[in-house]
């Protein structure tokens, strides 16, 4: 295996990008391609008109693939070919870190979610449904497309785009409508944006590359896109995108109580979009730490053996909009065990039962993990 390709144990997040015509979905997609924080992104679209590759000679036929530079790829497929192309894009030769599916022309977002969650591809993990909404035309869009409420109900993150064209009171009203349309048990996180500019790290983590891998290279399509954006009046907003959401770090030096942590995860507050990190359950499973991956209502744990001499602690990062960082830290602190287990402590029947809630979200062949 090429040392720079993602580990086959490291699953590739698949993000669904949805939104009606004019919402700014394409603008957001191109923003991600320009500001990919080192990631190699695979984009799946219904036709190549969705991304800025006009300077390239591309037929645009379904089933075609084109390189976007820096290891990024774009495929034009229809819904029936989605699983086949996911298999291709997650192969070692593609060396991708993230896959983004633009929903337009492929299928309803709900259908794409079902296809991803039901996929038997072991190399992918659900990365969230992002619904892009035109704030300036929100009411008109709902009149033309009443099905938007269904989309909002299943979305994990709503990007309220073009907020520069409306006032704060109107933005609050729209946010209230979106919250009311949300699924029972928690509406989607909502983040405002202008020109589709959001912090990519809200959706995926920066890629870690060997030193120097991308320092010496040819000028790529991504460079041209970025240069053109700057020439057209880029105003430095990228430096302030992180201010649109909150990132909360939590560390515990004593194990987490499985039941209490699951109670926290089952009642995640509105606005909390992503949780990532590792959990130490102490005597609940002495041999393993548990990688935690949560996006919207999706939750998955993955047991991973502790390394020799690795400090046994819980480390989590929570990302969302409109969340209360101090309250979240307190809730997580309340999930800790009262003390670290003694060196001779072993798992008994009670400890085994306490892990049942966690093990429900460890991936099985017939269990996709949607909470």
Secondary structure as the mmCIF struct_conf table of DSSP 4:
data_model
#
loop_
_struct_conf.conf_type_id
_struct_conf.id
_struct_conf.beg_label_comp_id
_struct_conf.beg_label_asym_id
_struct_conf.beg_label_seq_id
_struct_conf.end_label_comp_id
_struct_conf.end_label_asym_id
_struct_conf.end_label_seq_id
TURN_TY1_P TURN_TY1_P1 UNK A 3 UNK A 4
BEND BEND1 UNK A 5 UNK A 5
HELX_LH_PP_P HELX_LH_PP_P1 UNK A 6 UNK A 7
TURN_TY1_P TURN_TY1_P2 UNK A 8 UNK A 9
BEND BEND2 UNK A 10 UNK A 10
HELX_LH_PP_P HELX_LH_PP_P2 UNK A 11 UNK A 11
STRN STRN1 UNK A 12 UNK A 18
TURN_TY1_P TURN_TY1_P3 UNK A 21 UNK A 22
BEND BEND3 UNK A 23 UNK A 24
HELX_RH_AL_P HELX_RH_AL_P1 UNK A 25 UNK A 34
TURN_TY1_P TURN_TY1_P4 UNK A 37 UNK A 38
STRN STRN2 UNK A 41 UNK A 45
BEND BEND4 UNK A 46 UNK A 47
HELX_RH_3T_P HELX_RH_3T_P1 UNK A 48 UNK A 50
BEND BEND5 UNK A 51 UNK A 52
TURN_TY1_P TURN_TY1_P5 UNK A 54 UNK A 55
BEND BEND6 UNK A 56 UNK A 56
TURN_TY1_P TURN_TY1_P6 UNK A 62 UNK A 63
STRN STRN3 UNK A 64 UNK A 69
TURN_TY1_P TURN_TY1_P7 UNK A 70 UNK A 71
STRN STRN4 UNK A 72 UNK A 76
HELX_RH_3T_P HELX_RH_3T_P2 UNK A 79 UNK A 81
HELX_RH_AL_P HELX_RH_AL_P2 UNK A 82 UNK A 89
TURN_TY1_P TURN_TY1_P8 UNK A 90 UNK A 90
BEND BEND7 UNK A 91 UNK A 91
TURN_TY1_P TURN_TY1_P9 UNK A 92 UNK A 94
BEND BEND8 UNK A 97 UNK A 97
STRN STRN5 UNK A 98 UNK A 102
TURN_TY1_P TURN_TY1_P10 UNK A 104 UNK A 106
HELX_RH_AL_P HELX_RH_AL_P3 UNK A 109 UNK A 117
TURN_TY1_P TURN_TY1_P11 UNK A 118 UNK A 118
TURN_TY1_P TURN_TY1_P12 UNK A 122 UNK A 123
STRN STRN6 UNK A 124 UNK A 134
BEND BEND9 UNK A 135 UNK A 135
TURN_TY1_P TURN_TY1_P13 UNK A 136 UNK A 137
HELX_RH_AL_P HELX_RH_AL_P4 UNK A 138 UNK A 144
TURN_TY1_P TURN_TY1_P14 UNK A 146 UNK A 147
HELX_RH_AL_P HELX_RH_AL_P5 UNK A 148 UNK A 154
BEND BEND10 UNK A 156 UNK A 156
STRN STRN7 UNK A 157 UNK A 161
HELX_RH_3T_P HELX_RH_3T_P3 UNK A 163 UNK A 165
BEND BEND11 UNK A 166 UNK A 166
HELX_RH_AL_P HELX_RH_AL_P6 UNK A 168 UNK A 181
BEND BEND12 UNK A 182 UNK A 182
HELX_LH_PP_P HELX_LH_PP_P3 UNK A 183 UNK A 183
TURN_TY1_P TURN_TY1_P15 UNK A 184 UNK A 185
HELX_LH_PP_P HELX_LH_PP_P4 UNK A 187 UNK A 188
STRN STRN8 UNK A 189 UNK A 192
BEND BEND13 UNK A 194 UNK A 194
TURN_TY1_P TURN_TY1_P16 UNK A 195 UNK A 196
HELX_RH_3T_P HELX_RH_3T_P4 UNK A 200 UNK A 202
TURN_TY1_P TURN_TY1_P17 UNK A 203 UNK A 203
BEND BEND14 UNK A 204 UNK A 204
HELX_LH_PP_P HELX_LH_PP_P5 UNK A 205 UNK A 208
TURN_TY1_P TURN_TY1_P18 UNK A 211 UNK A 215
BEND BEND15 UNK A 216 UNK A 216
HELX_RH_AL_P HELX_RH_AL_P7 UNK A 221 UNK A 231
TURN_TY1_P TURN_TY1_P19 UNK A 232 UNK A 233
BEND BEND16 UNK A 236 UNK A 236
HELX_RH_3T_P HELX_RH_3T_P5 UNK A 237 UNK A 244
BEND BEND17 UNK A 245 UNK A 245
STRN STRN9 UNK A 246 UNK A 252
BEND BEND18 UNK A 253 UNK A 254
HELX_LH_PP_P HELX_LH_PP_P6 UNK A 255 UNK A 255
STRN STRN10 UNK A 256 UNK A 256
HELX_LH_PP_P HELX_LH_PP_P7 UNK A 257 UNK A 257
HELX_RH_AL_P HELX_RH_AL_P8 UNK A 258 UNK A 266
TURN_TY1_P TURN_TY1_P20 UNK A 267 UNK A 267
HELX_LH_PP_P HELX_LH_PP_P8 UNK A 268 UNK A 269
TURN_TY1_P TURN_TY1_P21 UNK A 270 UNK A 271
STRN STRN11 UNK A 272 UNK A 279
HELX_RH_3T_P HELX_RH_3T_P6 UNK A 282 UNK A 284
TURN_TY1_P TURN_TY1_P22 UNK A 286 UNK A 287
STRN STRN12 UNK A 288 UNK A 295
TURN_TY1_P TURN_TY1_P23 UNK A 296 UNK A 297
STRN STRN13 UNK A 298 UNK A 305
HELX_LH_PP_P HELX_LH_PP_P9 UNK A 306 UNK A 307
TURN_TY1_P TURN_TY1_P24 UNK A 308 UNK A 309
STRN STRN14 UNK A 314 UNK A 320
BEND BEND19 UNK A 321 UNK A 322
HELX_RH_AL_P HELX_RH_AL_P9 UNK A 325 UNK A 333
TURN_TY1_P TURN_TY1_P25 UNK A 334 UNK A 335
STRN STRN15 UNK A 336 UNK A 336
BEND BEND20 UNK A 338 UNK A 339
HELX_LH_PP_P HELX_LH_PP_P10 UNK A 340 UNK A 342
TURN_TY1_P TURN_TY1_P26 UNK A 343 UNK A 344
HELX_RH_AL_P HELX_RH_AL_P10 UNK A 349 UNK A 354
TURN_TY1_P TURN_TY1_P27 UNK A 355 UNK A 355
HELX_RH_AL_P HELX_RH_AL_P11 UNK A 356 UNK A 359
TURN_TY1_P TURN_TY1_P28 UNK A 360 UNK A 361
STRN STRN16 UNK A 362 UNK A 362
STRN STRN17 UNK A 364 UNK A 364
TURN_TY1_P TURN_TY1_P29 UNK A 365 UNK A 366
STRN STRN18 UNK A 367 UNK A 367
STRN STRN19 UNK A 370 UNK A 370
#
